[in-house]
Amino acid sequence: MKNKNTDASRRKFLKQTSVAGAGAMLSMGISPSLMAKGLDNTSRPAILGGPAAWDKARWIKWPIWIPETDEKRVLEVLRSGVWSRASVVSEFEKVWSDTLGVKRTLLVSNGTNALIVALNQLDIKAGDEVLVPPYTFISTVQAILMNGAMPIFVDIDPETYQIDPAKIEAKITPRTKAILPVHILGMPADMPRIMEIAKKHNLLVVEDACQAPLTEINNKKVGTIGHAGCFSFQNSKNIPIGEGGAVVSNDEAFIDRCFSFQNLGLPYGTAVGTFNAGSVRIGTKVRLTEYQAAIGLAQLKRLDAQTTTREQNAAYLKSKIENIPGIVPYKTYDSATRISFHLFSFRYKKEFFQGLSRNAFMQALRAEGVPCSGGYTPLNKQEFLKEAFASKNYKRMYHKDMLDYNKYMEQNQCPENDLLCTEAVWFTQNLLLGSKEDMDSIASAIAKIHANAGEVKKTLEK
Ligand SMILES: *Cc1c(COP(=O)(O)O)cnc(C)c1O
């Protein structure tokens, strides 16, 4: 569906400019390069009473399901009465392993627990330091704390949003046990360099690929490059099943141990306990259910096509907005051969928008019918770390010096991340499932706000 108002004004504008030429465009404050991109920045921003660039009703709602194909399997599970982990969960595991090209998958209750289980069964525990980027969902850090280990923050590269490999080695100490790169926004971290550093210092690598199913580096799926990879199937993620997660690895004995751990420590495969096959290891219970797996198997059928659509739309939208002054879209490493785009992000530089704050910019963008958010706040500065250090467990596990919160804060500063957290603007993945025309509308919305930034600022920041 086209937005008539926008179209009409675009035609009117083209008529005017074809007569008046580029000089007139410049005098109107419109850059010829933006016009060449086909952006309409001549209508008034919606926040100032103009027509909205995008019709809210056009958003593709998430999650998507198709009754004809998806409901059959879920109903079969329901009617079978077998709802606890059984053959449908195993089938999902097999399909996911094949999809990734990895030996084994273990499904668990969610991505957070996938991380907790993986770290636990790699024996990352009290006294161990884990290197982690601060630009991530809180689960990544919680998984370290839940195992009694110590998160050590490595600053990010603001161009790629990923952990900065050049800053990893300076953070390695004799206590460092693992690197936990996060393929944030669905874009890949620089795994070739991270693996090289890990090898040199004999460190484990656990990939948080919760946002990055099907993302690839040099044609290899992320999550399968380190010793373990973790995925999330939470409802907002690219494979939505409500709640769900996966640990994947080529180390079969490790996955056997993870299986045992997520199932009360009961023996599984080669993980038979210390003394004999009947003995029980320490464990928890975070199993996935059959009906969740049934939904997942239906979702997996669409993943490849959806990923392609997101990737094409992201590239197109990026090409449309990268010349708008003050809009700095993500960059990706040359080694990235496929990107899942759980989120689409750019950095917003308010100096190029007459000082219009990011919040006011986002308010104006939402008025155009474009949902957006500012993303993460700095994780390395949050109170929960202080509370963890003050907890009974941490006090008993660590020497007092190691729990000096002020010293920790000082050593874990991440200025690039602090800045990124004030500049990022996010679009969620479902926006990228729209049409090219939708991407044009998003780009035009941004261009309109840019062209009228001073007036928008006056209106919103009085
Ligand atoms: C979603 C997410 C998780 C946690 O997954 P849940 O299934 O929500 O528990 C962990 N890390 C990252 C980067 C995520 O985006």
The ligand as a Tripos MOL2 file, in Angstrom:
@<TRIPOS>MOLECULE
LIG
   15    15     1     0     0
SMALL
NO_CHARGES

@<TRIPOS>ATOM
      1 C1         18.0940  -13.0030   23.9030 C.3       1 LIG1
      2 C2         19.5110  -13.0560   24.2560 C.ar      1 LIG1
      3 C3         19.9960  -13.9090   25.2510 C.ar      1 LIG1
      4 C4         19.1000  -14.7080   26.1430 C.3       1 LIG1
      5 O1         18.1850  -15.5230   25.5250 O.3       1 LIG1
      6 P1         16.7770  -15.8450   26.2210 P.3       1 LIG1
      7 O2         16.2230  -16.9250   25.3710 O.co2     1 LIG1
      8 O3         15.9680  -14.5940   26.1850 O.co2     1 LIG1
      9 O4         17.0340  -16.2930   27.6050 O.co2     1 LIG1
     10 C5         21.3510  -13.9360   25.4720 C.ar      1 LIG1
     11 N1         22.1970  -13.1740   24.7730 N.ar      1 LIG1
     12 C6         21.7720  -12.3410   23.8190 C.ar      1 LIG1
     13 C7         22.7680  -11.5310   23.0660 C.3       1 LIG1
     14 C8         20.4110  -12.2420   23.5360 C.ar      1 LIG1
     15 O5         19.9960  -11.3810   22.6090 O.3       1 LIG1
@<TRIPOS>BOND
     1     1     2 1
     2     2     3 ar
     3     2    14 ar
     4     3     4 1
     5     3    10 ar
     6     4     5 1
     7     5     6 1
     8     6     7 2
     9     6     8 1
    10     6     9 1
    11    10    11 ar
    12    11    12 ar
    13    12    13 1
    14    12    14 ar
    15    14    15 1
@<TRIPOS>SUBSTRUCTURE
     1 LIG1         1 GROUP 0 **** ****
